[in-house]
Amino acid sequence: MITRIRGKLVELTERSALIHVEAVTYELLVPAADVPTLVSKIGMPVEFYTLHYFEGQSQGSSFIPRLIGFSCEQDRAFFELFTTVKGIGNRKALRALVRPFMETASAIANRDSTALTSMPEIGKRSAETIIAELHGKVDVFVLEEVASIIESTMPAYCEDAITMLVQLGESKRDAKQLVQRAYEIDPEITSADQLVQTSFQLKGTP
C-alpha cells in the first residue's frame, strides 16, 4: 500500500499530477480544490499523502490501480469519509470537491445544502444524502479548520515552540494544542522558550 509520495511535480492537468521520484514517475489523481495551488509548484519538490485503490474497467471485468494525492492527512481522511456516502465514488468526489475540504465539512456540519449544491455534480438530493449520512461525523474536521485559523494568527515563534515540543517527544497535534493553550492563557509571552515552559506547566491540566 502506497501511503505517501515525495518527489518533483513535473506535470499537472485538471485531473492529475505527475510526480518524478528518482527513476520512476507516478500519476496521481488530485482533487479539483488543490489544482490552483499546485500550478505554482510545477518543477518543485512536493509531498502527497496518498490513497491507493483499484478502479473497475469494462463493467468490472478488469481493474486498474490508481493513486489519489492529498496535501495533508486530514484531507485524505475527509475524502475517505466523504466517499462513504451512497452514490459518491472516488472520481465524483474528486470533481465535486472544488473548495477546501474543511469548507465542505463546515457546510455539512451547518446543514448548508445550498453550499453543497453549488459544488459540481452535487444536486439537491445528493446534498440531502450527504448531510443525512455525514452530519455529526465531520466535527473533527471543522475543529481542525478552527485550529488552523487560530494557528495562522499566532506569532512566528509559536511555530518554533511547536517544533521544540515535537523534538522533546510530543506529537505534532499535542504540541499545537499545548502551544495554543499557552498563548491564549498568556498572550504576553514573547519567545518560543517561554511558550515551551508554559506548555509543560499546562500539560495534564484539564
Stockholm file with secondary structure:
# STOCKHOLM 1.0

chainA/1-206         MITRIRGKLVELTERSALIHVEAVTYELLVPAADVPTLVSKIGMPVEFYTLHYFEGQSQGSSFIPRLIGFSCEQDRAFFELFTTVKGIGNRKALRALVRPFMETASAIANRDSTALTSMPEIGKRSAETIIAELHGKVDVFVLEEVASIIESTMPAYCEDAITMLVQLGESKRDAKQLVQRAYEIDPEITSADQLVQTSFQLKGTP
#=GR chainA/1-206 SS CCCEEEEEEEEECSSEEEEEETTEEEEEECCGGGHHHHHTTTTSEEEEEEEEEEEEETTTTEEEEEEEEESSHHHHHHHHHHTTSTTCCHHHHHHHCCSCHHHHHHHHHTTCHHHHHTSTTCCHHHHHHHHHHHTTTSHHHHHHHHHHHHHHTSCHHHHHHHHHHHHTTCCHHHHHHHHHHHHHHCTTCCSHHHHHHHHHHHTTCC
#=GC SS_cons         CCCEEEEEEEEECSSEEEEEETTEEEEEECCGGGHHHHHTTTTSEEEEEEEEEEEEETTTTEEEEEEEEESSHHHHHHHHHHTTSTTCCHHHHHHHCCSCHHHHHHHHHTTCHHHHHTSTTCCHHHHHHHHHHHTTTSHHHHHHHHHHHHHHTSCHHHHHHHHHHHHTTCCHHHHHHHHHHHHHHCTTCCSHHHHHHHHHHHTTCC
//
